Structure formats: C-alpha cells, structure tokens
C-alpha cells in the first residue's frame, strides 16, 4: 500500500526523464526512494513469525517499538494492524533483524 501522491510524483519524474529533463542517476534515486517508501502489510502470522525468528517475547518487541504489549498481542491475534512508525520498524526488523533498530 503506497500513497498515491508518491506514485504520481514518480510517474511525473519518469516523464521528465524520458524527455531528458531528469538524468538517469536522479531517476534511479527517485525510483529507490519510491520503492523504500512502499510499506508491506504485516499480517498477524508474519508478526508472530518475525518475533519467534528473533527469539523475543511480545513484551520485548513492544518495548523495541515503543508500543504496549497489548498492541503487539492484538496484532498477532489479527484484531488490529500496525501502522505508522511501528509498521515501518517492523519492516526494518523483518529485513535486517532486531539489531538494526536497537
């Protein structure tokens, strides 16, 4: 799920690149930024798997994310979904491990 404005800006930069107003290096940077800004959904199962892979409890994960244990519990039960900074940090932990955010 990405912000539609970001996709529109990337498309506009691509058009500028095609007519020579934006060089290839700049276009690559814009593409990289757009890709890194895309947020992957965190399902309940994925959060639980991530936590178990890192060998941490719900409480530890909550502390790392500056959230409550109840929030992590609700995510893992599928009652709610992480959003904002918590979602971004979960994606970082998923890709680079817990040490990347500690």
N, C-alpha and C positions, 0 to 999 in steps of 0.2 A: 504494500500500500504506500503510494507516494503522493505527495502534494502535487496536484495538477499544475500549479504555477511553475514548479520546478521543471516538470516535463515540457511545458510551453517554452520556458526560457532555454532549455537545451535544444529544442527544435529550432528556435529562432537563431541560436548560435550556429547550428548546423547549416542553416540557410546562408548566414553570413560567411561561413567557411567555404561553402560551395561557390560563392561569388568572389572569394578572395579577400574579404574584409577581415577575416579571422584566420590566423595561421594554424597549421596542423598541431603544433605544440600546445597552443592555447586551447584548441578544440579537444585534445586529449585530456588536458587538465579539467575542462568543463565536464567531459564525459565521466572522468574518475570521480569528481565531486558528486555528480548526479547519482552514480552507482553507489557510492558510500552513504549517501543520504537515504537510499531506499531502505525501509525498515521491513525486516522479515517478521512475520507473525510468530508469536511464541505460543504454542499450544500447551495445554496442561501437561501432556505427556512429554513434550520437549523440555519443559522447565524441570520436571521431575528427573528426566534422564540427565540433563545438564548438571543438576545438583548431585546426583549419585555419581556421575563421572568424575566430578571434582571432589568427591568424598566429604561433602559438607552437609550440615543439617539445615532445616528450614530457617532456624534462628540465625545461623551464621550467614546464610545467603541474605536474609532480611537486613542484618547489620551492615553487610558489604554494600547493599543497595540503599541503605538509609530508609528502609521501609519497616513496617511491623511484620511480625511473624504471621499474624492473621492474614495479611495481604498475600504473602507467599503461599500460605495454606489455601486461600481462596483461588489463587492462580492455578495451583496444582489440582484442585477439585473441579476446575473449569467454571467456577461461579463468576469470576471476573477475569479480565485480561490486563497484563501490564501495559502501561502507556508512558509516554514522555521519556524522561531520563532513565527510569527503571528499564524500559524496553530497550533503549539504546545500550545500557550497561549489560543487560542480559545477552544481547547480540555480540558485544565485545567479549564477554566471558565465553560464549559459545565458540567463537572463532579463535581466541587467543589464550583462553584459560583464565582462571580466577586471579592468578598473579598479575595479570595485566591491569586490574583495577584496584589491587590492594596497595 
